[in-house]
């Protein structure tokens, strides 16, 4: 029985409810009266139910699809403006005891080089990332209670925060590790993590169990209920995601929104962010063996419909996707991207030779961070390394209250400009610095509050001071 307030996975992601939602969407995908009513509600910018959103995703009427994309652009602008937050993944260890058939880290893969970073190696990786200009990281590690216990993760977080290199500092560490206990989530919370990230991979239980044949990740309920335990432990910023290509995208889309609705219903706080990765080639993984892949047009519509349905959430797209694909979806809803990423253990300071590659997946966008920065600036976006909300305690319901009232601009716009200024002073190429300074001048004219104070702080950054935030 479907119950969004339940803490049981098979009740808040009820299989029958998903099937009935897909049936309803198929029935109404060309019903202009129903679609117009949904769009009318969507224009209030307060979100849609999973069933309403599924109708828009299925819609095949060209003029209505044009309205959907236009509305997604407006909602993205109203909530997040032209800011794009930058981050990088940091892979700590690829030891793993699971048997996930879509991931090269699975235990049965005997030829991929296994690595685990020491704390000194982590320091070197962080220094390399700081030399690029990064301020926020997402740490990644395989599930292995012997090689990657929670104590190792906690020690690594402490190490990352402790590294101060030149003008560099990592100000926010997001954590993407396997589902764990409330006790361990409390430890992560006390360690000062930013967002807890966990991809569901697929919400279809039967498919999930088939794709995770061995290891602790095989437990569908324990994995799907992880965000509940994280919330119960005090982590109020959590990030959802599915791996598109493993299951029918329509199923995943509806269930993903049901998960967001569940967090709202059970905790009063929806997901801080939603990721939309697509399966990619890796060491012993051929994406062509999975027959549920989606093309770029479908991918763009998924992004647009998520933005309309969950207007407050951040949306993340990684270097799995090409420059062209990322450019296409930025204005439709994406608010965070990775840049200059490496998906191998130790990939920043001392990358391994190609024949010893330990990457989790192939990267499509291989541009260095400075090139990504210049690209964003040329497109009219403000590349941001802001971590102010997290460090000022604007997380969970406090962040959502500001964001849902579309007031986050008052903080994020000046914070984005100041972190961009830091990057331009410390790391940018001459070409990027020139373009970035011109962008800052233009954006200052848009400030409605604190303009003089922001200008004063920008000058102080130029003179060598760092880390101002509202």
Secondary structure, DSSP 8 states (H G I E B T S, - for coil): ---TT-SSHHHHT-HHHHHHHHHHHHHHTT-HHHHHHHHHHHTTTS---HHHHHHHHH---HHHHHHHHHHHHHHHHHHHTTEEEEEEEEEEE------BTT-TTSTT--SS---B--HHHHHHHHHHHHHHT--EEEEEE---TTTS-HHHHHHHHHHHHH-EETTEE--EEEEE-----HHHHHHHHHTT-S-EE---B---HHHHHHHB-SSGGG-HHHHHTHHHHHHHTT---EEEEEEETSS-HHHHHHHHHHHHHHHHHHHS---SEEEEEE---BTTB-GGG-TT---HHHHHHHHHHHHHHTTTSEEEE-TTS-HHHHHHHHTTT--EEE-S---STTTTTS---GGG---SS--S----HHHHHHHHHHTT-EEE---HHHHTT--HHHHHHHHHTT-THHHHHHHHHHHHHHHHHHT--HHHHHHHHHHHHHHHTT--SSHHHHHHHHHHHHTT------
